[in-house]
């Protein structure tokens, strides 16, 4: 199980690093625009991402 978590963490880091690596100017603009959003909007976005990630992890979890 520890190996699975490390692989998942590695994939998250790869996906998160693609934006600043490939299009740093657009990525910086997006981060700047997101920092101007109200806290409630950021919480909703974060909540949706957490739920989507949990659903994907549940669907991909190997069953016995």
Biopython code that builds the backbone (N, CA, C, O; Angstrom):
import numpy as np
from Bio.PDB.StructureBuilder import StructureBuilder

atoms = [
    (1, "UNK", "N", (0.827, -1.199, 0.000)),
    (1, "UNK", "CA", (0.000, 0.000, 0.000)),
    (1, "UNK", "C", (0.868, 1.258, 0.000)),
    (1, "UNK", "O", (0.521, 2.241, -0.654)),
    (2, "UNK", "N", (1.979, 1.243, 0.715)),
    (2, "UNK", "CA", (2.851, 2.415, 0.723)),
    (2, "UNK", "C", (3.360, 2.730, -0.672)),
    (2, "UNK", "O", (3.485, 3.897, -1.041)),
    (3, "UNK", "N", (3.655, 1.696, -1.448)),
    (3, "UNK", "CA", (4.124, 1.891, -2.815)),
    (3, "UNK", "C", (3.055, 2.581, -3.656)),
    (3, "UNK", "O", (3.366, 3.456, -4.464)),
    (4, "UNK", "N", (1.807, 2.192, -3.470)),
    (4, "UNK", "CA", (0.707, 2.792, -4.217)),
    (4, "UNK", "C", (0.576, 4.275, -3.889)),
    (4, "UNK", "O", (0.372, 5.100, -4.780)),
    (5, "UNK", "N", (0.693, 4.605, -2.616)),
    (5, "UNK", "CA", (0.592, 6.012, -2.222)),
    (5, "UNK", "C", (1.741, 6.835, -2.791)),
    (5, "UNK", "O", (1.543, 7.980, -3.198)),
    (6, "UNK", "N", (2.919, 6.271, -2.821)),
    (6, "UNK", "CA", (4.059, 7.001, -3.383)),
    (6, "UNK", "C", (3.908, 7.194, -4.886)),
    (6, "UNK", "O", (4.266, 8.247, -5.414)),
    (7, "UNK", "N", (3.385, 6.194, -5.576)),
    (7, "UNK", "CA", (3.140, 6.339, -7.013)),
    (7, "UNK", "C", (2.094, 7.423, -7.256)),
    (7, "UNK", "O", (2.247, 8.245, -8.160)),
    (8, "UNK", "N", (1.027, 7.424, -6.446)),
    (8, "UNK", "CA", (-0.016, 8.444, -6.586)),
    (8, "UNK", "C", (0.551, 9.832, -6.331)),
    (8, "UNK", "O", (0.251, 10.770, -7.069)),
    (9, "UNK", "N", (1.364, 9.970, -5.296)),
    (9, "UNK", "CA", (1.980, 11.267, -4.998)),
    (9, "UNK", "C", (2.884, 11.707, -6.149)),
    (9, "UNK", "O", (2.887, 12.876, -6.533)),
    (10, "UNK", "N", (3.641, 10.774, -6.688)),
    (10, "UNK", "CA", (4.503, 11.099, -7.824)),
    (10, "UNK", "C", (3.716, 11.576, -9.030)),
    (10, "UNK", "O", (4.126, 12.520, -9.706)),
    (11, "UNK", "N", (2.587, 10.932, -9.306)),
    (11, "UNK", "CA", (1.756, 11.354, -10.438)),
    (11, "UNK", "C", (1.155, 12.734, -10.205)),
    (11, "UNK", "O", (1.055, 13.534, -11.135)),
    (12, "UNK", "N", (0.756, 13.015, -8.972)),
    (12, "UNK", "CA", (0.232, 14.348, -8.656)),
    (12, "UNK", "C", (1.298, 15.399, -8.906)),
    (12, "UNK", "O", (1.011, 16.448, -9.483)),
    (13, "UNK", "N", (2.520, 15.132, -8.479)),
    (13, "UNK", "CA", (3.604, 16.091, -8.682)),
    (13, "UNK", "C", (3.901, 16.295, -10.164)),
    (13, "UNK", "O", (4.189, 17.413, -10.591)),
    (14, "UNK", "N", (3.833, 15.227, -10.946)),
    (14, "UNK", "CA", (4.048, 15.365, -12.397)),
    (14, "UNK", "C", (2.974, 16.247, -13.009)),
    (14, "UNK", "O", (3.282, 17.163, -13.771)),
    (15, "UNK", "N", (1.717, 15.977, -12.682)),
    (15, "UNK", "CA", (0.610, 16.757, -13.253)),
    (15, "UNK", "C", (0.693, 18.213, -12.799)),
    (15, "UNK", "O", (0.487, 19.125, -13.600)),
    (16, "UNK", "N", (0.991, 18.433, -11.525)),
    (16, "UNK", "CA", (1.085, 19.803, -11.013)),
    (16, "UNK", "C", (2.260, 20.557, -11.635)),
    (16, "UNK", "O", (2.200, 21.779, -11.777)),
    (17, "UNK", "N", (3.303, 19.865, -11.999)),
    (17, "UNK", "CA", (4.473, 20.526, -12.560)),
    (17, "UNK", "C", (4.373, 20.830, -14.040)),
    (17, "UNK", "O", (5.173, 21.603, -14.566)),
    (18, "UNK", "N", (3.398, 20.231, -14.726)),
    (18, "UNK", "CA", (3.288, 20.456, -16.166)),
    (18, "UNK", "C", (2.966, 21.904, -16.514)),
    (18, "UNK", "O", (3.526, 22.450, -17.465)),
    (19, "UNK", "N", (2.076, 22.529, -15.761)),
    (19, "UNK", "CA", (1.691, 23.914, -16.048)),
    (19, "UNK", "C", (2.856, 24.878, -16.021)),
    (19, "UNK", "O", (3.132, 25.541, -17.021)),
    (20, "UNK", "N", (3.560, 24.971, -14.872)),
    (20, "UNK", "CA", (4.680, 25.915, -14.833)),
    (20, "UNK", "C", (5.818, 25.546, -15.784)),
    (20, "UNK", "O", (6.557, 26.428, -16.222)),
    (21, "UNK", "N", (5.972, 24.269, -16.110)),
    (21, "UNK", "CA", (7.054, 23.867, -16.997)),
    (21, "UNK", "C", (6.740, 24.219, -18.454)),
    (21, "UNK", "O", (7.612, 24.705, -19.174)),
    (22, "UNK", "N", (5.505, 23.978, -18.889)),
    (22, "UNK", "CA", (5.175, 24.142, -20.305)),
    (22, "UNK", "C", (4.713, 25.550, -20.663)),
    (22, "UNK", "O", (5.084, 26.075, -21.713)),
    (23, "UNK", "N", (3.913, 26.159, -19.807)),
    (23, "UNK", "CA", (3.381, 27.501, -20.091)),
    (23, "UNK", "C", (3.472, 28.376, -18.835)),
    (23, "UNK", "O", (2.450, 28.683, -18.220)),
    (24, "UNK", "N", (4.683, 28.776, -18.454)),
    (24, "UNK", "CA", (4.844, 29.499, -17.187)),
    (24, "UNK", "C", (4.104, 30.835, -17.127)),
    (24, "UNK", "O", (3.596, 31.210, -16.070)),
    (25, "UNK", "N", (4.037, 31.550, -18.235)),
    (25, "UNK", "CA", (3.362, 32.852, -18.221)),
    (25, "UNK", "C", (1.863, 32.689, -17.972)),
    (25, "UNK", "O", (1.294, 33.385, -17.132)),
    (26, "UNK", "N", (1.227, 31.776, -18.697)),
    (26, "UNK", "CA", (-0.213, 31.529, -18.512)),
    (26, "UNK", "C", (-0.489, 30.976, -17.122)),
    (26, "UNK", "O", (-1.483, 31.332, -16.490)),
    (27, "UNK", "N", (0.404, 30.096, -16.647)),
    (27, "UNK", "CA", (0.237, 29.522, -15.313)),
    (27, "UNK", "C", (0.284, 30.618, -14.253)),
    (27, "UNK", "O", (-0.521, 30.614, -13.321)),
    (28, "UNK", "N", (1.219, 31.553, -14.387)),
    (28, "UNK", "CA", (1.340, 32.659, -13.437)),
    (28, "UNK", "C", (0.093, 33.541, -13.476)),
    (28, "UNK", "O", (-0.383, 33.992, -12.434)),
    (29, "UNK", "N", (-0.436, 33.788, -14.681)),
    (29, "UNK", "CA", (-1.663, 34.581, -14.810)),
    (29, "UNK", "C", (-2.837, 33.879, -14.132)),
    (29, "UNK", "O", (-3.638, 34.519, -13.451)),
    (30, "UNK", "N", (-2.938, 32.557, -14.318)),
    (30, "UNK", "CA", (-4.023, 31.802, -13.713)),
    (30, "UNK", "C", (-3.936, 31.849, -12.186)),
    (30, "UNK", "O", (-4.948, 32.033, -11.510)),
    (31, "UNK", "N", (-2.737, 31.684, -11.651)),
    (31, "UNK", "CA", (-2.560, 31.729, -10.195)),
    (31, "UNK", "C", (-2.904, 33.123, -9.676)),
    (31, "UNK", "O", (-3.513, 33.255, -8.615)),
    (32, "UNK", "N", (-2.523, 34.150, -10.409)),
    (32, "UNK", "CA", (-2.837, 35.517, -10.006)),
    (32, "UNK", "C", (-4.343, 35.759, -9.992)),
    (32, "UNK", "O", (-4.867, 36.379, -9.067)),
    (33, "UNK", "N", (-5.035, 35.270, -11.016)),
    (33, "UNK", "CA", (-6.491, 35.431, -11.071)),
    (33, "UNK", "C", (-7.176, 34.634, -9.961)),
    (33, "UNK", "O", (-8.152, 35.098, -9.372)),
    (34, "UNK", "N", (-6.666, 33.439, -9.677)),
    (34, "UNK", "CA", (-7.262, 32.632, -8.616)),
    (34, "UNK", "C", (-7.064, 33.273, -7.244)),
    (34, "UNK", "O", (-7.914, 33.130, -6.365)),
    (35, "UNK", "N", (-5.955, 33.975, -7.059)),
    (35, "UNK", "CA", (-5.715, 34.608, -5.762)),
    (35, "UNK", "C", (-6.698, 35.750, -5.502)),
    (35, "UNK", "O", (-6.889, 36.159, -4.357)),
    (36, "UNK", "N", (-7.319, 36.262, -6.564)),
    (36, "UNK", "CA", (-8.293, 37.337, -6.407)),
    (36, "UNK", "C", (-9.707, 36.805, -6.136)),
    (36, "UNK", "O", (-10.606, 37.586, -5.821)),
    (37, "UNK", "N", (-9.913, 35.496, -6.254)),
    (37, "UNK", "CA", (-11.243, 34.923, -6.016)),
    (37, "UNK", "C", (-11.577, 34.948, -4.528)),
    (37, "UNK", "O", (-10.681, 34.877, -3.687)),
    (38, "UNK", "N", (-12.863, 35.048, -4.203)),
    (38, "UNK", "CA", (-13.254, 35.003, -2.792)),
    (38, "UNK", "C", (-12.982, 33.621, -2.187)),
    (38, "UNK", "O", (-12.913, 32.619, -2.898)),
    (39, "UNK", "N", (-12.829, 33.594, -0.861)),
    (39, "UNK", "CA", (-12.530, 32.345, -0.162)),
    (39, "UNK", "C", (-13.589, 31.278, -0.412)),
    (39, "UNK", "O", (-13.259, 30.102, -0.563)),
    (40, "UNK", "N", (-14.852, 31.676, -0.458)),
    (40, "UNK", "CA", (-15.914, 30.673, -0.651)),
    (40, "UNK", "C", (-15.787, 29.984, -2.004)),
    (40, "UNK", "O", (-16.016, 28.779, -2.108)),
    (41, "UNK", "N", (-15.426, 30.728, -3.033)),
    (41, "UNK", "CA", (-15.248, 30.145, -4.360)),
    (41, "UNK", "C", (-14.076, 29.177, -4.360)),
    (41, "UNK", "O", (-14.168, 28.089, -4.929)),
    (42, "UNK", "N", (-12.974, 29.564, -3.726)),
    (42, "UNK", "CA", (-11.818, 28.676, -3.657)),
    (42, "UNK", "C", (-12.150, 27.403, -2.873)),
    (42, "UNK", "O", (-11.688, 26.318, -3.226)),
    (43, "UNK", "N", (-12.947, 27.534, -1.812)),
    (43, "UNK", "CA", (-13.351, 26.354, -1.044)),
    (43, "UNK", "C", (-14.215, 25.425, -1.888)),
    (43, "UNK", "O", (-14.067, 24.205, -1.817)),
    (44, "UNK", "N", (-15.104, 25.986, -2.675)),
    (44, "UNK", "CA", (-15.952, 25.155, -3.550)),
    (44, "UNK", "C", (-15.108, 24.425, -4.587)),
    (44, "UNK", "O", (-15.309, 23.235, -4.829)),
    (45, "UNK", "N", (-14.168, 25.133, -5.196)),
    (45, "UNK", "CA", (-13.287, 24.507, -6.181)),
    (45, "UNK", "C", (-12.481, 23.396, -5.518)),
    (45, "UNK", "O", (-12.382, 22.292, -6.054)),
    (46, "UNK", "N", (-11.908, 23.684, -4.355)),
    (46, "UNK", "CA", (-11.139, 22.679, -3.631)),
    (46, "UNK", "C", (-11.986, 21.484, -3.250)),
    (46, "UNK", "O", (-11.538, 20.344, -3.367)),
    (47, "UNK", "N", (-13.198, 21.729, -2.797)),
    (47, "UNK", "CA", (-14.094, 20.635, -2.429)),
    (47, "UNK", "C", (-14.434, 19.754, -3.613)),
    (47, "UNK", "O", (-14.452, 18.529, -3.501)),
    (48, "UNK", "N", (-14.704, 20.382, -4.751)),
    (48, "UNK", "CA", (-15.005, 19.605, -5.967)),
    (48, "UNK", "C", (-13.805, 18.752, -6.378)),
    (48, "UNK", "O", (-13.969, 17.603, -6.788)),
    (49, "UNK", "N", (-12.607, 19.309, -6.269)),
    (49, "UNK", "CA", (-11.412, 18.542, -6.622)),
    (49, "UNK", "C", (-11.201, 17.372, -5.667)),
    (49, "UNK", "O", (-10.816, 16.285, -6.097)),
    (50, "UNK", "N", (-11.448, 17.584, -4.380)),
    (50, "UNK", "CA", (-11.306, 16.508, -3.401)),
    (50, "UNK", "C", (-12.312, 15.399, -3.690)),
    (50, "UNK", "O", (-11.955, 14.221, -3.677)),
    (51, "UNK", "N", (-13.560, 15.762, -3.948)),
    (51, "UNK", "CA", (-14.587, 14.758, -4.235)),
    (51, "UNK", "C", (-14.253, 14.008, -5.522)),
    (51, "UNK", "O", (-14.370, 12.783, -5.570)),
    (52, "UNK", "N", (-13.842, 14.726, -6.559)),
    (52, "UNK", "CA", (-13.493, 14.074, -7.820)),
    (52, "UNK", "C", (-12.317, 13.115, -7.620)),
    (52, "UNK", "O", (-12.331, 11.999, -8.140)),
    (53, "UNK", "N", (-11.316, 13.543, -6.878)),
    (53, "UNK", "CA", (-10.176, 12.680, -6.612)),
    (53, "UNK", "C", (-10.558, 11.458, -5.810)),
    (53, "UNK", "O", (-10.064, 10.365, -6.085)),
    (54, "UNK", "N", (-11.429, 11.615, -4.817)),
    (54, "UNK", "CA", (-11.871, 10.487, -4.007)),
    (54, "UNK", "C", (-12.669, 9.487, -4.848)),
    (54, "UNK", "O", (-12.513, 8.276, -4.693)),
    (55, "UNK", "N", (-13.517, 9.995, -5.733)),
    (55, "UNK", "CA", (-14.306, 9.109, -6.596)),
    (55, "UNK", "C", (-13.388, 8.337, -7.541)),
    (55, "UNK", "O", (-13.559, 7.131, -7.720)),
    (56, "UNK", "N", (-12.428, 9.011, -8.140)),
    (56, "UNK", "CA", (-11.489, 8.339, -9.042)),
    (56, "UNK", "C", (-10.682, 7.295, -8.282)),
    (56, "UNK", "O", (-10.504, 6.176, -8.765)),
    (57, "UNK", "N", (-10.188, 7.653, -7.089)),
    (57, "UNK", "CA", (-9.413, 6.699, -6.291)),
    (57, "UNK", "C", (-10.263, 5.495, -5.913)),
    (57, "UNK", "O", (-9.783, 4.363, -5.953)),
    (58, "UNK", "N", (-11.521, 5.725, -5.547)),
    (58, "UNK", "CA", (-12.412, 4.622, -5.182)),
    (58, "UNK", "C", (-12.661, 3.707, -6.375)),
    (58, "UNK", "O", (-12.654, 2.484, -6.236)),
    (59, "UNK", "N", (-12.881, 4.297, -7.546)),
    (59, "UNK", "CA", (-13.162, 3.506, -8.742)),
    (59, "UNK", "C", (-11.937, 2.700, -9.179)),
    (59, "UNK", "O", (-12.077, 1.598, -9.711)),
    (60, "UNK", "N", (-10.752, 3.239, -8.961)),
    (60, "UNK", "CA", (-9.533, 2.575, -9.405)),
    (60, "UNK", "C", (-8.940, 1.650, -8.362)),
    (60, "UNK", "O", (-8.016, 0.898, -8.670)),
    (61, "UNK", "N", (-9.447, 1.684, -7.129)),
    (61, "UNK", "CA", (-8.902, 0.865, -6.055)),
    (61, "UNK", "C", (-9.106, -0.610, -6.396)),
    (61, "UNK", "O", (-10.214, -1.022, -6.736)),
    (62, "UNK", "N", (-8.039, -1.401, -6.305)),
    (62, "UNK", "CA", (-8.192, -2.827, -6.653)),
    (62, "UNK", "C", (-9.083, -3.552, -5.649)),
    (62, "UNK", "O", (-8.898, -3.440, -4.437)),
    (63, "UNK", "N", (-10.024, -4.277, -6.161)),
    (63, "UNK", "CA", (-10.914, -5.044, -5.273)),
    (63, "UNK", "C", (-10.393, -6.462, -5.120)),
    (63, "UNK", "O", (-9.705, -6.985, -5.996)),
    (64, "UNK", "N", (-10.729, -7.071, -4.003)),
    (64, "UNK", "CA", (-10.238, -8.433, -3.741)),
    (64, "UNK", "C", (-11.234, -9.459, -4.200)),
    (64, "UNK", "O", (-10.993, -10.659, -4.061)),
]
sb = StructureBuilder()
sb.init_structure("model")
sb.init_model(0)
sb.init_chain("A")
sb.init_seg("    ")
for serial, (resi, resn, name, xyz) in enumerate(atoms, 1):
    if name == "N":
        sb.init_residue(resn, " ", resi, " ")
    sb.init_atom(name, np.array(xyz, "f"), 0.0, 1.0, " ", f" {name:<3s}", serial, name[0])
structure = sb.get_structure()
